[in-house]
Amino acid sequence: MGSLTVPACVSTVLLDIEGTTTPITFVKEILFPYIQDNVKEYLENHWQEEECQEDVRHLRLQAEKDCELDGFVPIPMNQTEVQQIIQGVVDNVHWQMSLDRKTTALKQLQGHMWRAAYASGQVKGEVYADVVPALRKWKEAGKKLYIFSSGSVEAQKLLFGYSIEGDLLEYFQGHFDTTVGLKVESESYRKIADHIGCSTENILFLTDITREAEAAEEAGMTVALVVRPGNAALTDEEKGNYPLITSFEQITLHPVQ
C-alpha cells in the first residue's frame, strides 16, 4: 500500500460511500438503529401527513406480497384503531430490517425519517478526516466528482449535505444509485460514463468492494481499493489484483489542462 499516481487522462473521480468516504459503522451503528429506535415516535408525530400515509400504503402493499414468507408480520387495515396500525407498521419495519431487506417501501420510509433526523441535527453524516481535503484539492485541480452508492440519491445527499464537516454537496457534480444498475455489473459503469459525458477510461473509481472494482475495471475505468478500519478483509489475491490505498492523501491526480 502506498501512493497511487492516476493516468493523466482521468478527469473524473467516482466514489463509493460505505467503507470509502464513510465508516461502515455509520450505517450499521447510527442510521439503522435510529430507524429501529424512532419509527414508532415518527409515525405518531407524522401520522396525519400525506407523505406518512403514502409510506404506510406502500408498506401495506409490500406486506401483501410478503404474506407467504416465514415470520411474516402483517399490517392491520385502516378500519383498525390507529395505535394498532402504527404498532403493526413498527413490527413490520423491525421484521424487514432484521432480514436486511431493501424493499422500496422500507427504503422510502427510512429516507423520510433520516431526512427529518438530519434536518433536526439528531444525525450528522460521517466522513473520514482525509476526505474533505482531498475533495477540495481534486476540485481545485479541475476534476469532476460523483458518488455511486447502493443507498438512494436522497440518502446520499443527506449524508453529505448534513455532514460533520458541514455541507459538502458543492463538491459533487452528481449522484448515482442502483437505478442505473447494480454496482457489481460492468454495464452500470458504462451507463454512468455516458451520463457524465466522458469515456470510462477518464474515470477513477474508488471502492472497498472487490466485485465492484472488478466490474468498473471491466468497463474500462481506473480503480483502486480503499482499505479502512472495519472493512472486510482482503485475500492475498485481491491485494495483488488492485492498487490499495488507506487514505485519499495517497492519490496523485494530474491537473486538468
C-alpha positions in Angstrom: 0.0 0.0 0.0 1.3 3.4 -0.9 0.9 6.2 -3.3 -1.3 5.9 -6.4 -0.5 8.0 -9.4 -3.5 8.1 -11.7 -3.3 8.2 -15.5 -3.3 11.7 -16.9 -6.5 11.0 -18.9 -8.5 10.7 -15.7 -10.8 13.8 -15.4 -13.4 12.4 -13.1 -13.5 10.6 -9.7 -16.4 8.3 -8.9 -16.7 7.5 -5.2 -18.4 4.7 -3.2 -19.6 5.7 0.3 -19.6 2.9 2.9 -16.0 1.9 3.7 -14.7 4.5 1.2 -15.7 8.0 2.3 -17.6 7.0 5.4 -17.1 4.3 8.1 -19.3 1.2 7.6 -20.2 1.5 11.2 -22.0 4.8 10.5 -24.8 2.9 8.6 -24.9 -0.1 10.9 -24.5 1.6 14.2 -26.1 5.0 13.7 -28.5 5.1 10.7 -30.2 1.7 11.1 -30.6 1.8 14.9 -32.0 5.3 14.6 -34.9 3.9 12.5 -35.5 1.0 14.8 -35.5 3.2 17.9 -37.6 6.0 16.5 -40.0 4.6 14.0 -43.0 4.5 16.4 -42.5 8.1 17.5 -42.0 9.2 13.9 -45.3 7.6 12.8 -47.2 9.0 15.8 -45.9 12.6 15.1 -46.4 12.5 11.3 -49.5 10.2 11.0 -51.8 12.9 9.6 -49.4 13.9 6.9 -49.9 12.7 3.3 -46.3 11.6 2.9 -46.5 9.4 6.0 -49.8 7.9 4.8 -48.2 7.2 1.4 -45.3 5.4 3.2 -47.8 3.3 5.1 -49.7 2.5 1.9 -46.5 1.3 0.2 -45.5 -0.8 3.3 -49.0 -2.4 3.3 -48.7 -3.3 -0.4 -45.3 -4.8 0.3 -46.8 -6.7 3.2 -49.4 -8.2 0.9 -46.6 -9.6 -1.3 -44.7 -10.9 1.7 -47.5 -12.9 3.3 -46.0 -16.3 2.3 -42.6 -15.5 3.9 -41.5 -17.1 7.2 -42.2 -14.9 10.2 -44.3 -12.5 8.1 -45.6 -9.5 10.1 -48.9 -8.2 8.8 -50.1 -4.5 8.9 -53.7 -4.1 10.1 -56.1 -2.4 7.7 -57.4 1.2 8.1 -60.6 0.2 9.9 -58.4 -0.8 12.9 -57.5 1.6 15.7 -54.7 4.0 14.8 -52.4 2.8 17.6 -52.8 -0.8 16.5 -52.0 0.1 12.9 -48.9 2.0 14.0 -47.7 -0.9 16.1 -48.2 -3.2 13.1 -46.1 -0.9 10.9 -43.4 -0.7 13.6 -43.3 -4.5 13.9 -43.3 -5.0 10.1 -40.4 -2.5 9.8 -38.4 -4.2 12.5 -39.1 -7.6 10.8 -37.9 -6.4 7.4 -34.8 -4.8 8.9 -33.9 -7.9 10.9 -33.7 -9.7 7.5 -31.7 -6.8 6.0 -34.3 -6.4 3.3 -34.0 -3.5 0.8 -37.7 -3.2 -0.3 -38.6 0.1 -2.0 -41.3 0.7 0.6 -38.9 0.3 3.5 -36.2 2.4 1.9 -38.8 5.2 1.3 -39.9 5.4 4.9 -36.2 5.2 6.1 -35.3 8.0 3.7 -38.1 10.3 5.1 -37.1 9.5 8.7 -33.4 10.2 8.0 -34.3 13.5 6.3 -36.1 14.6 9.4 -33.2 13.4 11.6 -30.5 15.2 9.6 -32.5 18.4 9.3 -33.1 18.5 13.1 -29.4 17.8 13.9 -30.1 14.4 15.5 -27.9 12.8 12.9 -24.8 14.0 11.1 -23.1 12.3 8.2 -19.7 10.9 9.0 -16.7 11.2 6.6 -13.1 10.2 7.2 -10.7 13.0 8.1 -8.8 12.7 4.7 -12.0 13.1 2.6 -12.7 16.8 2.6 -9.1 18.0 2.0 -9.0 15.5 -1.0 -12.3 16.7 -2.4 -11.1 20.3 -2.2 -7.8 19.5 -3.8 -9.4 17.5 -6.6 -12.0 20.1 -7.4 -9.3 22.8 -7.5 -7.4 20.6 -10.0 -10.5 20.7 -12.2 -11.7 17.2 -11.6 -15.4 16.3 -11.6 -16.6 14.4 -8.6 -19.5 11.9 -8.4 -21.0 9.4 -6.0 -22.2 5.8 -6.8 -23.8 4.1 -3.9 -26.4 1.4 -3.3 -28.1 3.9 -0.9 -30.7 6.2 -2.6 -29.6 9.5 -4.2 -31.7 11.3 -1.5 -29.9 9.4 1.3 -26.5 10.3 -0.3 -27.4 14.0 -0.4 -28.5 13.9 3.2 -25.2 12.3 4.4 -23.0 14.8 2.6 -25.4 17.8 3.0 -25.6 17.4 6.8 -22.1 16.1 7.4 -19.8 16.6 10.5 -17.8 18.8 8.2 -20.8 20.9 7.1 -22.5 20.9 3.7 -20.3 19.0 1.2 -22.7 18.9 -1.7 -20.9 21.7 -3.5 -18.0 19.3 -4.3 -20.2 16.9 -6.3 -21.4 17.2 -9.8 -23.9 14.3 -9.4 -25.0 11.2 -7.6 -25.9 7.7 -8.9 -27.7 4.8 -7.1 -28.8 1.4 -8.2 -31.4 2.8 -10.6 -28.6 2.9 -13.1 -27.9 -0.8 -12.4 -26.1 -3.0 -9.8 -22.7 -2.0 -8.6 -21.3 -5.4 -9.4 -22.3 -5.1 -13.1 -19.9 -3.5 -15.6 -22.8 -2.1 -17.6 -23.7 0.2 -14.7 -20.3 1.9 -15.0 -20.7 2.3 -18.8 -24.1 4.0 -18.2 -22.6 6.3 -15.6 -19.8 7.4 -18.1 -22.5 8.0 -20.8 -24.5 10.1 -18.3 -21.4 12.1 -17.3 -20.5 12.5 -21.0 -17.0 11.0 -20.9 -15.2 7.7 -21.7 -14.9 5.1 -18.9 -11.1 5.5 -19.2 -11.5 9.1 -18.0 -12.9 7.9 -14.6 -11.2 6.8 -11.4 -13.5 4.6 -9.2 -12.7 4.2 -5.5 -14.4 1.4 -3.6 -13.7 -1.1 -0.8 -15.5 -4.0 -2.6 -13.5 -6.1 -4.9 -16.5 -7.2 -7.1 -17.4 -3.5 -7.7 -13.7 -2.8 -8.6 -13.8 -5.7 -11.0 -17.0 -4.5 -12.7 -15.7 -1.0 -13.1 -12.3 -2.2 -14.4 -14.1 -4.4 -16.9 -16.0 -1.4 -18.1 -12.6 0.4 -18.7 -12.3 2.6 -15.5 -9.1 3.0 -13.4 -9.8 1.5 -10.0 -8.3 1.4 -6.5 -9.4 -0.5 -3.4 -9.8 1.6 -0.3 -8.7 -0.2 2.9 -10.3 1.3 6.0 -10.6 0.1 9.6 -13.6 -2.2 9.9 -13.8 -3.0 6.2 -14.0 -6.7 5.0 -10.5 -8.3 5.0 -9.0 -8.8 1.5 -7.5 -12.0 0.4 -3.8 -12.1 -0.8 -5.1 -12.5 -4.4 -7.4 -9.4 -4.1 -4.5 -7.4 -2.6 -2.4 -8.4 -5.6 -5.0 -7.6 -8.2 -5.7 -3.9 -7.4 -3.9 -0.8 -6.1 -4.6 -0.4 -2.4 -4.9 2.9 -0.5 -5.6 3.6 3.1 -6.2 7.4 2.6 -7.2 9.7 -0.2 -4.0 11.6 0.5 -2.1 8.8 -1.3 -3.8 9.6 -4.6 -1.9 11.9 -7.1 -4.1 13.3 -9.8 -2.8 15.4 -12.8 -4.5 18.8 -13.0 -6.9 19.1 -15.9 -5.1 21.1 -18.7 
